[in-house]
Amino acid sequence: MKTITRFFAAALIFCLLGCGQQLTRNADKNAYTPLILISIDGYRADYLQRGLSPTLSALAADGVRAEALRPAFPSLTFPNHYTLVTGLNPDHHGIVNNHMVDPVSGARFVYKDAASTADPNWWGGEPIWVSVEKNGRHAATMFWPGSDVAIKNIRPSHWEKFDGKITPDQRVDQVLEWLDLPAEQRPVFMTLYFEQVDHAGHDFGPDSAEVNAAIVAVDTALQHLVQGLKQRGLDQRANLVIVSDHGMTSAGRDRVVVLNDLVNVDDIRLDNTGILAGLAPKPGHEKNVENAVLKPQAHMQCWKKTDVPKRLHYGTNARIPAILCLADEGWLIGTRDVIDDPKHHFSLGEHGYDNDLPNMRALFIAHGPAFKHGLVVPEFDNVDVYPMLMRVLGIKAQINDGSNKTAGLMLRHP
């Protein structure tokens, strides 16, 4: 009898321990509400109306969609991606262009050159993944400008160096793998980046069949993500915020302002050409350069950096050269040697223009338990995304240029 009693007692203890562990695992799963920030580079706001993004449309219908997201100026990839995760305008976080020159050291930042972008001195502010890690939690980045840099000597717990050969589905698979990590290693904040729509827009133009195919490919990858979340019981727990950095407009070789026709290019250091040209007159040539370009020009507008329109929030950073010339929509600014080079590739689609142009408008969709359902909000500035994300994470935001009013419109419990 005593043996039987001891057997049942042991069985009861075993059951209680097992049930307790299962309850703990279930409670842990129910408490886990990851935030995934997704960027579809170059996805213009009105692409959603093409009927090629059923996954995005479904998330928008069940969550929050903005009529448009206004990018920071200049409407370029690196400045805007870093604005989205710091809430700072490029003037304040320091990534003022995809290419720039440090006025003290003379060092050059080139967005496609990992050796230059890896220097943390370029990157001001505090991106979300750094704040998450400083708060004793984990972040993971499946690509994002700056996320592979030791900003403030901190990197995400999990990160990948950019590799364009990794397919959209493979990127999603990596995010899902991070979601499967043990509770003590799982990230609460993740980024996921897709560049395919942007590349197709540059190579073939925004109205091309190739752009439409890229839209479908990325939406299919997002469907894979949604299905993966559902399989893990996280489809009603995860918060998804889907953005783009800018839009796209048609351009081409036949619409180029030639700087050589206006000014002696030997008298200037050209920090940038393309959409936003940055001109630094060499010592002794300041007046000649100013007299040549600071007057009405066909297909572009030029200013001293101190005279850039206030609405652009641009021109105070030391990395911005003395004179800026902004091309009209669809136009480019270049030098004769580049234009005459038969090997030079001219994109059929471009961005970087005035951020108030409709074709520069970006995408914003949010879905998950933190957000209201079936809501469409007016267009807002992308600096407002950061303080909203920090509220969802429950982490105090750093000083930023965004407004909390936008979060108040979208969050269920603002």
C-alpha positions in Angstrom: 0.0 0.0 0.0 2.8 2.3 0.9 4.5 1.5 -2.4 1.3 2.4 -4.4 1.0 5.6 -2.4 4.6 6.6 -3.1 4.0 5.8 -6.8 1.0 8.0 -7.1 2.7 10.8 -5.1 5.7 10.6 -7.4 3.4 10.6 -10.5 1.5 13.6 -9.1 4.7 15.5 -8.5 5.9 14.7 -12.0 2.6 15.8 -13.5 2.6 19.0 -11.6 6.2 19.8 -12.6 5.4 19.0 -16.3 2.1 20.9 -16.3 3.8 23.8 -14.6 6.5 23.9 -17.2 3.9 23.7 -20.0 1.9 26.5 -18.4 5.1 28.6 -18.1 5.9 28.0 -21.8 2.3 28.9 -22.8 2.4 32.0 -20.6 5.8 33.0 -22.1 4.4 32.6 -25.7 1.3 34.6 -24.8 3.5 37.4 -23.3 5.8 37.6 -26.3 4.8 40.4 -28.6 7.6 41.0 -31.1 7.8 44.2 -33.1 8.9 43.7 -36.7 9.8 46.8 -38.8 9.7 46.0 -42.5 11.0 48.3 -45.3 10.2 47.8 -48.9 12.7 50.2 -50.5 11.3 52.4 -53.2 7.6 51.2 -52.8 5.7 54.4 -53.8 2.5 55.0 -51.8 0.2 54.5 -54.8 1.8 51.1 -55.7 -0.7 49.7 -53.2 -3.5 50.6 -55.6 -2.1 48.4 -58.4 -3.8 45.4 -57.0 -0.6 43.4 -56.8 -0.1 43.4 -53.1 -2.9 41.2 -51.5 -0.9 40.6 -48.3 -0.2 44.2 -47.8 -3.8 45.2 -48.6 -5.1 42.6 -46.1 -2.8 43.9 -43.4 -3.9 47.5 -44.1 -7.6 46.6 -44.1 -7.3 44.9 -40.7 -4.8 47.5 -39.3 -3.8 51.0 -39.9 -2.8 52.6 -43.2 -1.6 56.1 -43.9 -2.7 57.9 -47.1 1.0 58.4 -47.5 4.3 58.7 -45.6 6.3 61.8 -46.3 10.0 61.0 -46.5 12.7 63.2 -44.9 14.7 65.4 -47.3 16.6 64.4 -49.3 14.4 61.5 -50.3 17.3 59.0 -50.5 17.7 55.5 -49.1 20.4 55.9 -46.3 19.2 59.2 -44.9 15.6 58.0 -44.7 16.2 54.5 -43.3 18.3 56.1 -40.5 15.6 58.7 -39.9 13.0 56.0 -39.5 14.9 54.3 -36.6 16.1 57.5 -34.9 13.3 60.0 -35.4 15.9 62.6 -36.4 16.0 64.5 -39.7 19.2 63.9 -41.7 20.4 67.3 -40.6 20.5 66.0 -37.1 21.6 62.4 -37.4 24.3 63.2 -39.8 23.6 60.8 -42.7 22.8 63.8 -44.9 23.2 62.0 -48.2 24.1 58.6 -49.7 27.5 60.2 -50.5 29.1 62.9 -48.3 32.4 64.4 -47.3 33.6 65.1 -43.7 34.7 68.7 -43.8 37.4 68.2 -41.1 39.0 64.8 -42.0 38.2 64.9 -45.7 36.9 61.3 -45.4 34.2 60.2 -47.8 31.1 58.3 -47.0 29.8 56.1 -49.9 26.7 54.1 -49.1 27.9 51.1 -51.2 31.3 51.1 -49.7 31.3 49.0 -46.5 34.7 50.3 -45.5 33.4 53.8 -45.2 29.9 53.1 -43.8 31.4 50.9 -41.0 32.9 54.0 -39.2 30.5 54.7 -36.3 31.5 58.4 -36.4 29.2 58.9 -39.3 26.2 57.7 -37.5 24.6 60.2 -35.0 21.6 59.6 -32.7 20.6 56.3 -31.2 18.8 53.8 -33.4 16.1 51.6 -31.9 18.2 48.4 -31.8 20.8 50.2 -29.7 18.2 51.4 -27.2 16.7 47.9 -27.1 20.0 46.3 -26.3 20.8 49.0 -23.7 17.5 48.1 -22.0 18.6 44.5 -21.5 16.5 43.1 -24.3 17.4 41.6 -27.7 17.2 43.1 -31.2 17.8 41.4 -34.6 18.3 43.1 -38.0 17.7 41.3 -41.3 19.5 44.2 -43.1 19.0 47.9 -42.4 21.4 50.8 -43.1 23.6 51.2 -40.1 22.6 48.0 -38.4 25.9 46.4 -39.1 27.8 49.3 -37.5 28.9 49.4 -33.8 27.0 52.6 -33.1 27.8 53.6 -29.5 29.9 50.4 -29.4 26.6 48.4 -29.6 25.3 46.1 -32.3 22.0 44.1 -32.3 22.2 40.7 -30.7 21.6 39.1 -34.1 22.4 40.9 -37.4 23.3 40.1 -41.0 25.6 42.0 -43.3 23.8 43.1 -46.4 23.9 40.5 -49.2 21.6 41.2 -52.2 21.9 37.6 -53.2 19.8 36.5 -50.2 16.3 36.1 -51.6 13.2 37.7 -50.0 12.0 34.3 -48.8 15.4 33.5 -47.3 15.3 36.8 -45.4 11.9 35.9 -44.0 13.2 32.4 -43.0 15.9 34.1 -40.9 13.4 36.3 -39.1 11.3 33.2 -38.4 14.4 31.4 -37.1 15.0 34.2 -34.6 11.4 33.9 -33.5 12.1 30.2 -32.7 15.0 31.0 -30.4 14.7 30.2 -26.6 12.8 32.9 -24.7 16.0 34.3 -23.2 17.5 34.9 -26.6 14.5 35.9 -28.7 14.5 39.5 -30.0 11.7 41.9 -29.2 12.6 44.1 -32.1 13.5 43.0 -35.6 14.0 44.7 -39.0 13.4 43.1 -42.4 14.5 44.9 -45.6 13.6 44.3 -49.3 15.3 46.3 -52.0 13.8 44.6 -55.1 11.1 47.2 -55.9 13.6 50.0 -55.7 16.1 48.3 -58.0 13.4 47.5 -60.6 12.3 51.1 -60.4 15.8 52.4 -61.1 16.5 50.0 -63.9 13.2 50.0 -65.7 11.1 52.9 -64.5 8.2 53.0 -62.0 5.6 52.1 -64.6 7.4 49.0 -65.8 6.4 45.3 -65.8 9.6 44.7 -63.8 8.4 46.9 -61.0 5.1 45.1 -60.9 6.9 41.7 -60.8 9.1 43.0 -57.9 5.9 44.2 -56.0 4.5 40.7 -56.4 7.7 39.0 -55.3 8.0 41.1 -52.1 4.3 40.6 -51.3 4.7 36.8 -51.7 7.6 37.0 -49.2 5.3 38.9 -46.8 2.7 36.2 -47.2 5.4 33.7 -46.2 6.0 35.8 -43.0 2.4 36.0 -42.1 2.0 32.2 -42.5 5.1 31.7 -40.4 3.7 33.9 -37.7 0.4 32.0 -37.8 2.2 28.6 -37.5 3.9 29.9 -34.3 0.7 31.3 -32.8 2.1 34.8 -33.2 -0.2 36.1 -35.9 -2.3 37.9 -33.3 0.7 38.7 -31.1 3.3 40.2 -33.4 3.2 43.9 -34.3 4.2 44.6 -37.9 5.1 48.1 -39.2 5.7 48.2 -42.9 7.2 51.3 -44.5 9.1 52.5 -47.5 11.8 55.1 -47.6 10.7 57.0 -50.6 8.8 56.8 -53.9 10.1 56.8 -57.5 9.6 58.9 -60.6 10.6 58.5 -64.3 14.0 59.9 -65.4 16.5 59.3 -68.2 19.5 60.4 -70.2 17.6 63.0 -72.0 16.9 65.1 -68.9 20.2 66.2 -67.5 21.5 69.6 -66.4 25.2 69.9 -67.4 27.1 71.7 -64.7 30.0 72.5 -67.1 27.6 74.8 -69.0 27.1 76.9 -65.9 30.3 76.9 -63.9 34.0 76.0 -64.1 33.9 72.6 -62.4 37.6 73.0 -61.6 36.6 75.7 -59.1 34.5 73.4 -57.0 34.6 70.1 -55.0 31.6 68.1 -56.1 30.3 66.2 -53.1 27.3 64.9 -55.0 25.7 64.9 -58.4 22.5 63.3 -59.5 19.3 64.7 -57.9 20.8 66.8 -55.2 24.2 68.3 -56.2 26.5 69.5 -53.4 29.0 72.1 -54.5 31.9 73.3 -52.3 33.7 76.2 -53.9 37.5 76.0 -53.6 39.2 78.9 -51.7 39.2 82.1 -53.6 36.5 81.0 -56.0 33.4 81.4 -53.8 32.0 84.5 -55.5 32.5 83.2 -59.0 30.7 80.0 -58.2 27.9 81.8 -56.4 27.4 84.3 -59.2 27.2 81.4 -61.7 24.7 79.2 -60.0 22.7 81.2 -57.5 20.3 82.6 -60.1 17.3 81.2 -61.8 18.3 78.0 -63.6 16.4 75.8 -66.0 15.3 72.4 -64.5 17.0 73.0 -61.1 17.1 75.3 -58.1 20.2 76.3 -56.2 20.7 77.8 -52.7 23.3 78.6 -50.2 22.9 75.9 -47.5 21.8 78.7 -45.2 18.9 79.6 -47.6 17.4 76.1 -48.1 13.6 76.3 -47.5 12.8 75.8 -43.8 10.2 73.1 -44.7 13.0 70.8 -45.8 14.7 70.8 -42.4 18.1 70.7 -44.1 21.2 72.8 -44.3 22.7 73.2 -40.8 24.9 70.1 -40.7 28.6 70.6 -41.3 28.6 67.7 -43.8 26.3 69.7 -46.2 28.4 71.7 -48.6 28.1 75.4 -49.0 25.8 75.3 -52.2 23.1 72.9 -53.0 21.3 72.4 -56.3 18.1 70.4 -56.5 16.9 69.0 -59.8 13.3 69.3 -60.9 11.3 66.1 -60.9 12.6 63.7 -63.5 15.8 65.7 -64.1 19.4 64.9 -63.1 22.5 67.1 -62.5 25.8 65.9 -63.8 29.2 66.8 -65.4 30.1 66.5 -69.0 32.6 63.7 -68.6 30.1 61.5 -66.9 27.3 62.3 -69.4 29.5 61.6 -72.4 30.8 58.4 -71.0 29.0 55.6 -73.1 29.5 53.2 -70.2 27.7 55.4 -67.7 24.3 53.9 -66.7 21.4 56.3 -66.6 18.5 55.1 -64.4 15.0 55.2 -65.9 13.6 55.8 -62.4 14.9 58.2 -59.7 14.3 59.6 -56.2 15.9 62.1 -54.0 13.8 65.0 -55.1 11.7 67.5 -53.1 10.0 65.3 -50.5 6.7 67.2 -51.0 6.3 65.7 -54.5 3.5 63.1 -54.8 5.8 60.6 -56.5 8.2 60.7 -53.6 5.5 59.6 -51.2 6.2 56.4 -49.3 4.2 53.6 -47.7 3.0 53.1 -44.1 1.0 50.1 -42.8 0.8 48.9 -39.2 -0.9 45.7 -38.0 -1.0 43.9 -34.6 -2.4 44.2 -31.1 -0.9 47.6 -30.5 -2.8 49.2 -33.4 -6.4 50.1 -34.1 -8.3 48.1 -36.8 -9.6 49.3 -40.1 -8.2 52.8 -39.8 -6.9 55.2 -42.5 -4.9 58.2 -41.2 -3.8 61.3 -43.1 -0.3 61.6 -44.5 2.4 62.2 -41.9 6.2 62.8 -41.7 8.4 59.7 -41.3 10.1 61.2 -38.3 6.9 60.3 -36.4 7.5 56.6 -36.9 10.3 56.4 -34.4 8.4 57.7 -31.3 5.5 55.4 -32.1 7.8 52.4 -32.3 9.4 53.3 -29.0 5.9 53.5 -27.4 5.1 50.0 -28.7 8.3 48.7 -27.3 7.7 50.4 -24.0 11.2 52.1 -24.1 11.8 55.8 -23.5 12.5 57.6 -26.8 15.6 59.6 -27.3 15.4 63.2 -28.2 13.9 63.3 -31.7 12.2 65.4 -34.3 9.0 63.4 -34.4 5.5 64.0 -33.0 3.6 61.8 -30.5 0.3 62.9 -32.1 0.6 60.4 -34.9 1.0 57.5 -32.4 -2.0 58.8 -30.5 -4.1 58.4 -33.7 -3.0 54.8 -34.4 -2.3 53.1 -31.1 -5.1 51.3 -29.3 -3.7 52.4 -25.9 -1.8 55.6 -26.7 
